[in-house]
Amino acid sequence: MVGHRVLLAGTALVALALGLLAQKGDDPVSTWAERLLDDGRPARLESLEGNDCIRCHTAIGEEWRESMHALAWEDPHYRKELKSIRRKKSCWGCHVPEPLDAQGWTQKPAPRADSRHLGIDCVACHLAADGVTMLGPDGIATDAHPTQQSKLFDHDADNTICVTCHATTIGPVIGIAKDFVETEQTDLGLSCVGCHMPAIERAIANDDAGTEYPVRKGRSHRLMTPRDPHFLRKAFLFRVAVKDGRTVLSIENNCGHRVPGLLERRIHFRAKVLDESGKEVAASELTIDNRAYLPVEEALELVVEGTGATLVLEGRHEAPGVKRPVPFLERTFTLER
């Protein structure tokens, strides 16, 4: 078992490194809107009334207002689902939480009474229990407010912030953070933030005149999700082998949790084998959803009854609010003879 986990850890780290290399030339600002799935959600939170943080943390605030955290209350799919849930208040605590540190990071947080349009706002994660101090990874002193370095923001060792809400299964949402904890992904060197909040360099603050402070390393607050086809592709590792006249495609879970993590989400794969002239020899399909999901650290096989020169793999994503499945993957493999 130990050897198995070490191998998985090596595989995950190599995959992560390859993913980072692939992103090296990306501009996380200009390409963001181009990647978003058109599922009827707003592109960003329009009203920032009640958010005092964004005045001095403008760059981070602009990232956040395009995230599903910012849209957690305004999201039309959430509002629609809420109508069918009998105990609606059981959803509010994670969609519009009071500052979580003051609540002891309970998995049943209390909802706030005002400024709910701000969704999961800055103070939900960053405000300390004293109601004044701001928690963060560095605790750099500022005249604006007291600061404190917190182990909660050492995301290589602690995923409490994310697990607090994302281990809850309610309505169409599956508590996938339970998978992350139960399979000890932190021991493999993985973290929620490591995937969903990519490393970024930008000024973390500015003064009242808008002048930015020096550029520093940080984490994007846009919160990557399967709405981004570029991000969804990274959820899987693929291997191809020819066995006994058949082409076998292995689809391995490259996440720290099951895929998918939403009841109405479906991911379709279609593999087709082509001969040297490009003619289709054979094809096969596989769909994963909340019942036939891909577990942590496991793989599924998509078998094509035939062999040829190449295998072409296509992936489509079906999600709430999308009229038809959206392509997120197209990859060609050369088959060994």
N, C-alpha and C positions, 0 to 999 in steps of 0.2 A: 504493500500500500504506500509506504514511504517513497519507494522508487517511482511508483506511478505518479505521485503528487509532484516529485521533483521534475519528472519529465514534463508534466503539464505546466509547471511553473516556467520551465525553459521555453516551451512552446508559446506560452502567453507573452513572455517578455520579448521573444523574437518577433511575434506578431505585432506587439505594441511598437517596437522599434521600427518595423517596416511601415506601420501606419503613420508614425511621426515623420518618417522620411518622405512618405507620399504627400504629407500635408505641408512640407517645408516651404513650398512656394505659394501656398494659399494665402489670400488676403481674407481674414475672417470677417471683415466688415463688408467689402464690396460683393463677396460671393454668397453671403448669407441668404438674402432674399431670393436669389436664383435657385437655391437648394430647397427651400421650404415647400412642403407638400401643400397643394391647394385643397384644403379640406374645410373651407368656410370659416376658419378662425381669423380674427383680426391679425394684421401683420405685426402690430405692437399695441401696447397700452397707451391710449391717447391722453387721458387725464392723469396728471401727476400731483393733483391737489392733495396735500397732507403728507407728501414725501419731502422732508427737509434735507435728506441725505444727498439727493441728486444735485443740489446747488453746488456743493464742494466736491462731489465725486461724479462729475458729469459723464466722463467716459464709461465708467462702470454702470452708471444709471442708464445710459443709452443701450448698453448691452442687455441689462436686466429687463428693460421695458419691452424687449422683443422676445422674452422667454416665456415658457409656459408657467413659470412661477409668477410672473407679473400678471399673466392672464388667468390665473387659477380661479378667480371669481367671475370674471367677465366671459370666460370661454363659453361659447354657445352650446357646445356639446355637453359640458358640465351642467349648464342650466337646464338643458333638455332632460338629461338623466335624473337630475334632482327632482323633477316633477313626479317621477315614478317610484321614488324612494320614500318609504313610510316615515322613517326616522331621519328626517333631513338634517337635523342638527349634528348627527353623527359624522356628517361629511364636512361641516363647517370648520371644525378645528384644524384640519390640515389645509384647507383652502384659504382660510383667513385667520391664521393662528395669532394668539397673543405671543409676546416674546417667549421663546421656548426655554431659555435658560432659567427664567424665573419659575417655570413649571417643572423643572427637573428633567426635561427631555422625555416626558411621558409620551407613550404612544397613543394617548387619548387627550391631545391638547385642547385647551379651551379656545373658542373663537373670540375674536375681538368684536366690539359693538359698533365701531365706527371705521371710516376709511376702508371699507371692505373692497371697494373697487381696486385697491392696490394689491390684492391677492396676497401672495407670500412675499412680504416686503422686506426691506433691509434689516429692520430691527428684529424681525422674527428669528433670524439666525445670529445676528451680531450683538444685540443688546444684552448686557449682563444682568444678573438677577437684581443688582442694586438700582437698576433703572436709569443709570447715568453712563456707566463705562461701556465702551464698545470693544467687543472681543474680535480678535483676528489672528492671523498666523505670525505676525511680527511684533505687534504691540508698540509700534513706533509712536513716540510722544508727539502731541500736537496741542496747540492752544485752543482748538475748537471743542474738544471734549476729552475726558479721561480715556485712555486706551489700555488694553491688557492682552498680552500674548496668552493664547489658550491652546491646550492640547487637543481640544475639539477640532482645531483647524490644522492639526498634523494629520493630513488625510492618508499618509502612508501607514498610520497606526490606528486611526480612529475614524469610524464612519457613522458615529452616533447621530450627527446632524441629519444625514440622509435617511438612516434607518428609522428615525423617529416617526416619520410619516409613511415612508415607502415600504414598510413591513406590514402595512394594514391592507387587508382585502375587504373591499366594500363596493357595492354596485358593480360596474364593469371593470374596476381596477383590481389587479392581482398584486398581492404584497410580495413582489419579487425580491425585495431586500432580505427576506427570510432565507431565500436560496443563498444569497451572498454570505450571510452569517453562518448558516448551517454547514456550508461546504468550505468554510474557513478560507475564503478568498484572500483575506488580508495576509495570511501566512504565505501566500503565493506571490506577494508583492503587488497585489492589485488593490484598487480603491474605486469607490463610486466616482469621486471627483476626477481621478486619473483618466477616465473615459469621457465623462459627461461635461467636464469643465476643462477643456484643453489649456495647456500652458500658453501664455500670451505676454507680450511686453507692451506696456503703455503707461501713461501717467495715471496713478491711482487717485490723484486729487488735484484740485485747482483752487485758486483763491477767488474772492468775490468778483474780481475783475475778469475772471475766466482764464487767467494765466496758469498754465499747467505746471505742476511740479515735475522733477526729473522722472524720466521713464524708468520703470521698475518691472521686474518679473512678477507675474500674478497668474490668475486663472480667469478665463472668460466666464462671464455671468449670463451668457445666452442660454446655457443649459442645452446641450445637444440631445436630440431625441430622434426616434425613427421617422419623424416628419422630414428629416434631412436625409435624402437618398445617399449622399456621400458618407454619412455616419452609419446608416443602416448596413451598408456593404461591409463595414468592419466587424459586424456581429458574427461573421462566419469565416471559417477556414475551409479550403477545398483541396481535396486530393483525388487524383484520377488513376485508375488501374484497369488493365485489361485482363480478364480472367475467364477462361473456358469459353471464348467466343462472345463474351459480354463485356460491356464497358461499365465500370462501377465508379460512380462519383460519391465520395464521402463528404458530407456536409457537417462540419464540426462546430459546436457552439463555442464562440470566442468571447463570450461575455461572462460575467460573474453571476448570472441569473438565467432562468429559463427564458426562452424566446418562443412566441411573443408574450407580452405581459399585460395584454388587454383583451377582454372578451371578444370584441368585434374586430380585432386585428387578425388578418391572415396574410401569410407570406407564401407566395407561389414560386416554385422552381420548375423550369422546363429545360431538359437537356436533350440535345439532338446530335447524333453522330453523322458526320459528312464524309464522303469519299474524297479522293484527290481532286475531282472535278468540282467539288462543292455541292454535290447532290446529296440530299438527305437520305441516309440509309435506314435509320431508326430513331425513335424518340420516346421519352418517358417524362412523366410529371410527378411532382410531389408538393403537397400543401401542408403547412403547419399552422395550427391555431391554438386556442386556449385548451382544447382537449387533446389534440395530437401535437403537443408542443415539443420543442427540443430542449431536453434537460441540461443542467450545468455539467460541463466536462464530458459530455457525450456527443455522439455523432449518429447521423442517419445516413442510410445508403439509398441512392437513387440509381437504379439499375436500368441500363439501356440494352435491349436484346440485339446486339450487333456490334461490330467494330468498324473502324475506318481510319481516315487520316487525322481528323480533328473532332473535338467535342465542343459544341457551343452551348454555354450555360446562360440562361436568361432568368432574371428574378423580377417579380412584380409584388407590389405592396398594396394590400387592400385595407383601408382604414375608415373609421366613422367619418361621414361627411364627404367622402370621395366618390364621385359618380362611377368611376371605373378604376381597376387596379393600375397603379403607377409603376412604370419600369424604374428599377433602382440598380440593376446589375446586368451587364453583358460581358462575358469573358470567354475567350477561346483557349482551349488546351490542345497541344499537339500530342497525339497518341503514339505510344511506343509500338513498334512492329515486332 
